[in-house]
């Protein structure tokens, strides 16, 4: 017997032949059966988006949450071991009533109890800012909602003379004239006019902190508290910094094998040999 398949994006056609033998040289002598199976293409009929998009987004959210919980548990162990957090879980839970933004602003100039300083560090870990791993986002020609909101944040911090992002948020809340409309500290997408009186309303962020804002605040806050506590050494600073801000790099894609030989890997398009080959083919054409 011999089976023939016609595989498409939404169907599979099949045909089963009868042969006069089992080898590859056998001849077809009849038809046994055949047919076709039609199925959906795995896309939403309205948006034409893949049905796997929602599952992939939910899976990414679970992974981020799991990584955050593991990072927080590791940081708590380090802080408790070094005296920056109480070893008793009930005492550590009682620190949640403290205003972390007030601690982050106050700690720039005054001595904080070590456990209060640990509470501020734990809050930095909770919202440590955005950092892109994509190579395309490393240039200076970036554009988009996040970059525009980051630039607005830099200007607002400069105008408010805030040394750190935490101090900027604390002062912003304290200077609110209406207690019923205190500015939020969360970064949320909203529709508003942000480019001046003639700008159109569009979706975006008022402010968006990057990882560098939180890293700079960590070093500034640690240096301020290290003046009061000699035990806050550089080695401990580096350890805590790694536990809070470490971000694993993206996996490098595997380079495929050459079409003409199975022993060598494909080379990059921007290297000399491919560039020369393309240039030569254009000249010949």
N, C-alpha and C positions, 0 to 999 in steps of 0.2 A: 504493500500500500504506500501511497504517497500523499502527503498533505500539503495543500497550497493555501497560503494566507495572504490577504490583502488588508493591511493594518492602516487605518486612518485615524484622524483625531476624534471622531465621534462614532466610528463603526469598525467592525472587523468582519471581513468576508472570508469564508473558508470553503474549500472544495477537496473532497477525499476521493482519490483515484484508486483503481485496482490495477496492479502491475503483474507482470508474468514472472517476477522474481523479487529477491530482496536486495540486490546490489544496486549500485548507482547506475549501472548500464541497463537496468531493466526497463521495459517498455510499458506504456500505459495501454491497457486493454479494455478499460471500462470505467464507469463512474459509479461510486458507491452512494455518495450523498454530498450535499452542499447547502450553504445558507449564508446568512448575514446576521450579525448582532449589532443593533444600534443602541447607543447610550448617550447620556448628556456629556457635554464637554467639561463639566466641573466648574462652570462659571455662573455667576448670578445673571438671570435672564434680563434684568433691567440695566444694571451697571456694567455688565460684562466682566466684572472683577472675579478673580479666582475665589472659590469657596474656601480655599486654605488660608486666605488673608486673615480672617477673624481668628482662626485657630492659632495661626502663627503669632498674631499680636497678643493673644491671651497667654501663649507659652512664653513669650518674651517678658511679659509682666510678671509671671510667676518666677522666672529666673532672676529678674532684677530684685524682686522681693526676697527671694532665698539668699542671694548674695549679700543684700543689705543686712539681713538678720545674722548671717554668719560673721560679717564684718563687725557688727555691733557687739556680738558676744565675745569676739576676740579682743576688741578694744576694752570692753568692760573688765575682762580678766587682767589686762595690762594696767588699767587705771586702779583697780582694786589692789593689785600686787604692789604698786608703787605709792599707795596712800592717796591717790587722787580721787578715789571713790570709796565709800564705805564697803567693807566686806560683807556686812549684813544686808541681804536683799531688801529688808523692810526699811532700813535707814536710807538705802539708795533710792527706794521708791518715794520716800518723803521729800527728796530733792526736786521732784517734778513740779512742786508748787512754786518754785523759784522762777522768776522771769529770766529766761536765758539771754534775751536781747539786752536787758539791763546789766546782766553780768558781763556780757561781751563788751559793752561800752565802758562800764565802771572799771573793768580789769585793765584797761589801757593806762590808767593813772594811779589806781589805788591797789593795795594788797587785798587779794581775795583769800578766804579760807581755801585750803587745798581741795576740799570736796566741792566747793562752789566753782573753783577753776575747772575741776574735772567735769562738772555739769555743763559748763560752757563748751568744753572740748567735745563732749558727747553730742551736744547740739550741732556743732560744726559737722560731725559725722552724719547727722540725720539729713542735712541738706548741704551737700558739699559742692554744689555748682555743676554746671554743664561743661563737659569736655568731650570733644569729638575725636574719634580715632581714625577717621577717614583722611587719607592723604589729600583728597581734593579740598578739604577744609583748612589746610595749613597755609594757604596763600593769603595775600593781602587783598585779593579781589573778591572776597566773600560778600554775599548779599543775602538778604532774607530777614524774616521777622526776628530771629534770635540776635543776629548781628546788630540790627537797628536798635533793639531794646538794650543790648549791651552798651552801645555808644551813648544812649540816653542815660544809662546808669552811671557811666563814667563822668558825664557832664553834671549830673545831679549831685554826685558825691563831691566833685570839685566845687560846685556852687555852694553846697552846704558845709564845705571844709571838713568833711568827715574823713577820718584817717582809715577806717575800715568799713566794710559792708555792714557789719553788725551795728556799729555806731550810727551809721546812716539810717538804718531802719528804726533804731531806738529813738533818735532825735526826731525822725519823721512822725513817729507816733506821739511823742511828747508834745510836739508843737502843733498838733491838730487843734483847731479852734472849736470844732463841734465834737463833743464826746460821743455823739451818736453816729458819726461818720469818721471813725479813726481809720487811717489808711491801712490796708491789709499788708501783711508781710509775705503772703503767698504770691507766687508767680502764676498768674492765670491768664488764659487767652480771653480777650475781650474785643469788642467792636467799638472803636472810638477814633476821633481825629487827633493825631499826634504830631503832625508836621507843620503846625502853624494855623493861622486863621483861615487860610484858603485851602487847606488840605482836606481831602475826602475822608470819610469814615471808612475804616477797613479793619479787618481782624489783625490783632497783634498783641504785644506785651508792653506794659508800661515800662517795666525794668526786667532785665534777665541777667542774673549773675553767672559769670563763667567760673571755671575752677580756679583761675588765677586770683579772683577776688577773695575766695575763701582760703587759698593757700597763703596769700599775703597777710590776711587777718590772723591766721594761725601763728605765723612767725612773729608778727607784731605783738600779739597777745602773749605769746610765750616769752619773748624778750622782756616784756614789761613785768611779768610775774617772776622771771628768773632773777630780777634785781632784789626781790624780797626773800626768795627761797633758793639757797645754794644747791639744794638737792635736785633742782630742775636742770640737769646737765644737758650737754649737747647730745650725748648718746641717747638719753631718754627722749629728748625732743625728736631725734631722727626716728626712733622706734614708734612713737605715737603718730608722727607724721605719716609713716608708711602704713600703719593700720587704718588711718582715716582716708588717705588720698590715693592709695595704690589702686590702679586700674589695669587689669590684665590687657595685653595687646591683642589685637585681632589675629586670628589664625591666617597665616600666609597661604594663599591658594596653591595647590599642587600644580606644577608645570607638566603638561602632557608630553607624550613621546612624539617624535618626528614621524611624519606620514611615510617617509621613505626608508627609515631604519628604526628598528625597535630598541636600539641600544643608546640612542642619544635623545636628550630632552630638547624641547622647542626653545628657541632663543627669543629674546625680546625684540620688538619691532624697531626700537630706536638704536640698536647696536649696529655696528659697521656692516656686517655681511648682509642682513636684510635690507638696509638702506641702499647699499650698492646694487643689490639685485633689483630692487624696485626702480632705481635710477636707470639701470641698464635696460630694463624692459621698456621704459618710457622712450628711451633714445632709439631703440630698435623699432618700436611701433611708429 
